[in-house]
Every structure is written in C-alpha cells, then in structure tokens.
Amino acid sequence: MITKSIAKPYEWGDDCYSWIFCIAENLWVKMESMSEGTSEQMHLHSAKAQFSLHNEC
C-alpha cells in the first residue's frame, strides 16, 4: 500500500503538488494539492484515465 507520507511529491503549476499512488497501463491515481487562488486549466488525457483526489491547502 502507498500513502501520501511515502509517495514522492512533485511540484506543478504555481506552487501546486501531486502525489502519485498508482500508474497502470491506462490509469493514474494521484492526490493533488492546490494553493489558494490557483486553478487547474481544462485539459484532456488522450492515452490514460486519471483519478485525482484534491486536497485544499
């Protein structure tokens, strides 16, 4: 089992972070933390499905 405490975070956007819990052939499962005042731009994933848990700072 992988948890946020052992997953390695990476920074994206403007002071936002993501922790990847699972990468499979057609699926990514990750948790994202977005700083106040930021927003995610609409985008599509052509080769993978993505399941994200959002955590507010």
LINSUL-V315426 format. One record per backbone hydrogen bond with DSSP energy under -1.0 kcal/mol. CO is the residue of the C=O (numbers start at 1). NH is the residue of the N-H. Records with the same first field share a line. If there is no record, write none. Layout:
CO->NH + NH
//
This chain:
3->6 + 7
10->18
12->16
16->12
17->33
18->10
19->31
22->29
26->49
27->24
28->51
29->21 + 22
30->53
31->19
32->55
33->17
34->57
35->38
49->28
51->30
53->32
//
